[in-house]
Amino acid sequence: MQYERELAVAQEAARVAGEIVRHWYDGNYTVQHKGHDSPVTEADTEANNAVHGLISRSFPRDGWLSEETRDSGARLRQHRVWVVDPLDGTKEFINHIPEFCVCVALVEAGEAVVGVSYNPVSDEMFAAARGSGATLNGAPARVSAAGDLGAARFLASRSESARGEWAEFQSILQLQLTGSVAYKLSLIAAGRGDATFSLKPKNEWDICAGTALITEAGGRITDRYGAPLRFNQRAETLLPGIIACNGTLHPRIIELLSRHGHMASGDRR
């Protein structure tokens, strides 16, 4: 297995960070805000420090990109970069909704080659490495075979739904409100959801681990326009939304978004 050591370290880091997150989940913590609708707690920062310590000791020559670390342009000159979200789903964490995870991914030449998402409350470890498939708690994981768009389980963001961003699809799709985007991608990789999409930009650390998981589980994930996802290609970390699914549904989702006027080239960010 080409990335055996990297995958093992990623899982160890995610589990150590998950223990920190789990500790704070039932404790007293301070909620601060980095910007509009972007809370952060001690769980985020302590988990980030734990992951960074393990990764930097194991792979000192690799680059680093994390939501909770000040970014450095040095990563753009490095062939391998770790992309981390120490707590994807801070809002769910704060609201005591157990649908969040620690995300650790490795990018090589712009592609996600290792991805780990760990939910410390449910003790679900989703893991994948290029060419080795995806697993959930060590057992093989595979995307669903759903092909009917109307019957497929679409995992929708609670916050996006609250803002009315899924309203036009409610009569067409079977929506299941689910926590963080990384957790949604993990569930799709394990066949426990069929698809999701977001018309809003997503940061690389939100979706990098999930990209590896879905790809290795036999699914397909692209940006909202159907283009392949590439990571660590520019200083800007936002990517223009996503479409993630079991693969079979991808052209049907593209067609759906086109019918609803969401695929026009002028709409690109």
C-alpha positions in Angstrom: 0.0 0.0 0.0 1.6 3.2 -1.2 0.4 5.5 1.5 0.2 3.0 4.4 2.3 5.1 6.8 0.5 8.4 5.9 -2.9 6.8 6.4 -1.9 5.3 9.8 -0.5 8.7 11.0 -3.6 10.5 9.8 -5.9 8.1 11.7 -3.8 8.4 14.8 -3.9 12.2 14.6 -7.6 12.2 14.0 -8.3 10.0 17.0 -6.1 12.0 19.3 -7.8 15.2 18.2 -11.1 13.5 18.5 -10.4 12.7 22.2 -9.8 16.4 22.8 -13.0 17.3 21.0 -15.0 14.7 22.9 -13.6 16.0 26.2 -14.8 19.6 25.4 -18.1 18.4 24.0 -19.5 17.8 27.5 -17.5 20.5 29.2 -17.4 24.3 29.5 -15.8 26.2 26.7 -15.7 29.7 25.2 -17.2 30.5 21.9 -15.5 33.2 19.9 -16.0 34.3 16.3 -13.4 34.6 13.6 -15.9 36.2 11.3 -19.6 36.2 10.4 -21.1 32.8 11.1 -17.7 31.3 11.9 -17.5 30.3 15.6 -14.4 28.8 17.2 -13.8 27.1 20.6 -11.0 25.6 22.6 -11.9 22.3 21.0 -10.9 23.6 17.6 -7.6 25.1 18.6 -6.4 22.3 20.9 -7.4 19.6 18.3 -5.5 21.6 15.7 -2.4 21.7 17.8 -2.5 18.0 18.4 -2.9 17.1 14.7 -0.1 19.6 13.7 2.3 18.2 16.3 1.8 14.6 15.1 2.0 15.4 11.4 5.0 17.7 11.7 7.0 15.1 13.7 6.1 12.3 11.3 6.5 14.3 8.0 8.6 17.4 8.7 9.2 18.2 5.0 5.5 18.3 4.1 3.4 21.5 3.9 0.5 22.4 6.1 -2.9 24.0 5.5 -5.5 24.2 8.3 -8.6 26.3 9.2 -7.1 27.1 12.6 -3.5 27.9 11.5 -2.4 31.2 9.9 -1.8 30.3 6.3 1.6 30.5 4.6 2.3 30.8 0.9 5.2 28.3 1.5 2.7 25.4 1.0 2.2 26.4 -2.6 5.8 25.4 -3.3 5.5 22.0 -1.7 4.6 18.8 -3.5 2.9 17.3 -0.5 0.6 19.3 1.8 -1.6 18.2 4.7 -5.0 19.8 4.7 -6.7 19.7 8.0 -10.0 20.8 9.7 -9.6 19.9 13.3 -13.4 20.3 13.9 -15.6 20.5 10.9 -19.0 21.3 12.2 -18.3 23.7 15.1 -21.9 24.9 15.0 -23.2 21.4 15.4 -20.6 20.9 18.2 -21.9 24.0 20.0 -25.5 22.9 19.6 -24.8 19.4 20.8 -25.7 17.8 17.5 -23.2 14.8 17.1 -22.7 15.3 13.4 -19.2 16.8 13.2 -15.7 15.3 12.6 -12.0 15.8 12.6 -10.6 15.9 9.1 -7.0 15.0 8.1 -6.0 14.8 4.4 -2.9 14.6 2.4 -2.6 16.3 -1.0 0.1 15.4 -3.5 0.5 17.3 -6.7 -2.9 18.9 -6.2 -4.9 15.7 -5.6 -6.3 14.3 -2.4 -4.5 10.9 -1.9 -5.2 10.3 1.8 -8.4 11.2 3.6 -9.6 10.6 7.2 -12.7 11.9 8.9 -13.4 10.9 12.5 -16.6 11.5 14.4 -15.5 11.2 18.1 -19.0 11.1 19.5 -20.2 8.1 17.3 -16.7 6.7 17.1 -16.8 6.5 13.3 -13.5 6.4 11.6 -13.8 7.0 7.8 -10.5 6.4 6.1 -9.1 6.1 2.5 -5.8 6.1 0.6 -5.3 6.2 -3.1 -5.6 2.7 -4.6 -6.6 1.0 -1.4 -10.3 1.8 -1.2 -12.2 3.4 1.7 -13.1 1.9 5.1 -15.4 2.7 8.0 -14.0 1.4 11.3 -11.8 -0.9 9.3 -14.5 -2.5 7.2 -14.7 -1.8 3.4 -16.9 1.2 2.6 -18.7 1.7 -0.7 -21.0 4.3 -2.2 -24.6 3.4 -2.8 -26.1 2.2 -6.1 -29.0 4.6 -6.2 -29.8 5.9 -9.6 -33.3 7.5 -9.2 -32.8 11.2 -8.5 -36.2 11.5 -6.9 -35.7 8.6 -4.5 -32.1 9.3 -3.7 -31.1 10.5 -0.2 -29.8 14.0 -0.5 -27.9 15.2 2.6 -28.6 18.8 3.0 -27.0 21.5 5.2 -29.1 22.6 8.1 -27.8 26.2 7.9 -28.3 26.3 4.1 -31.8 24.9 4.5 -32.6 27.5 7.2 -31.5 30.2 4.8 -33.9 28.8 2.2 -31.2 27.6 -0.2 -32.8 24.2 -0.6 -36.4 25.5 -0.9 -36.6 25.1 -4.7 -35.6 21.4 -4.4 -37.8 20.3 -1.6 -40.6 19.1 -3.9 -38.1 17.3 -6.1 -35.6 15.6 -3.9 -35.7 13.6 -0.7 -33.8 15.8 1.7 -32.2 14.7 4.9 -30.8 17.5 7.1 -27.3 16.5 8.2 -24.4 18.2 10.0 -21.0 19.3 8.7 -20.1 19.1 5.1 -17.2 16.7 5.9 -19.6 14.4 7.8 -22.0 14.4 4.8 -19.2 13.4 2.4 -18.2 10.6 4.8 -21.7 9.2 5.0 -22.0 9.3 1.2 -18.7 7.4 0.9 -20.1 4.8 3.3 -23.4 4.4 1.3 -25.4 6.0 4.1 -26.4 8.9 1.9 -26.5 9.1 -1.9 -25.6 12.7 -2.7 -25.2 16.3 -1.7 -24.4 19.6 -3.3 -23.7 23.1 -2.3 -24.0 26.2 -4.4 -21.9 28.1 -1.9 -18.1 28.2 -2.0 -16.3 25.7 0.3 -12.9 25.9 1.8 -10.4 23.2 0.9 -10.1 21.9 4.4 -13.9 21.3 4.5 -13.9 18.9 1.6 -10.4 17.6 1.0 -10.6 14.4 3.2 -14.1 13.8 1.9 -12.8 14.0 -1.7 -10.4 11.1 -1.0 -13.1 9.1 0.8 -15.7 9.4 -2.0 -13.3 8.8 -4.8 -11.9 5.6 -3.2 -15.4 4.5 -2.3 -16.3 4.5 -6.0 -18.2 7.8 -6.0 -17.7 11.1 -7.7 -17.0 14.6 -6.3 -16.5 17.8 -8.4 -17.0 21.5 -8.0 -20.5 22.8 -8.6 -19.9 23.0 -12.3 -18.7 19.5 -12.7 -14.9 20.2 -12.9 -12.4 18.0 -11.0 -11.3 19.3 -7.6 -7.7 20.4 -7.2 -6.1 21.4 -3.9 -3.2 23.6 -2.9 -3.1 25.3 -6.3 -3.5 29.0 -5.1 -3.4 31.2 -2.1 -7.3 31.4 -2.1 -8.7 28.4 -0.3 -12.3 28.7 -1.4 -13.6 26.4 -4.1 -16.9 27.2 -6.0 -19.2 24.8 -4.3 -19.4 21.0 -4.7 -21.4 18.1 -6.2 -20.8 14.8 -4.4 -22.5 11.6 -5.0 -22.3 7.9 -5.7 -21.2 8.6 -9.3 -24.4 7.4 -11.0 -26.3 10.4 -9.9 -23.7 13.0 -11.0 -25.0 13.7 -14.6 -28.6 13.9 -13.2 -27.6 16.4 -10.6 -25.8 18.5 -13.3 -29.0 18.4 -15.4 -31.1 19.4 -12.3 -28.9 22.4 -11.5 -28.9 23.4 -15.1 -32.7 23.3 -15.3 -32.9 25.5 -12.2 -30.4 28.0 -13.7 -27.4 27.2 -11.5 -24.9 26.2 -14.2 -24.6 29.4 -16.2 -20.9 30.4 -16.9 -21.7 33.9 -15.6 -22.5 32.4 -12.2 -19.0 31.1 -11.7 -17.0 32.6 -8.8 
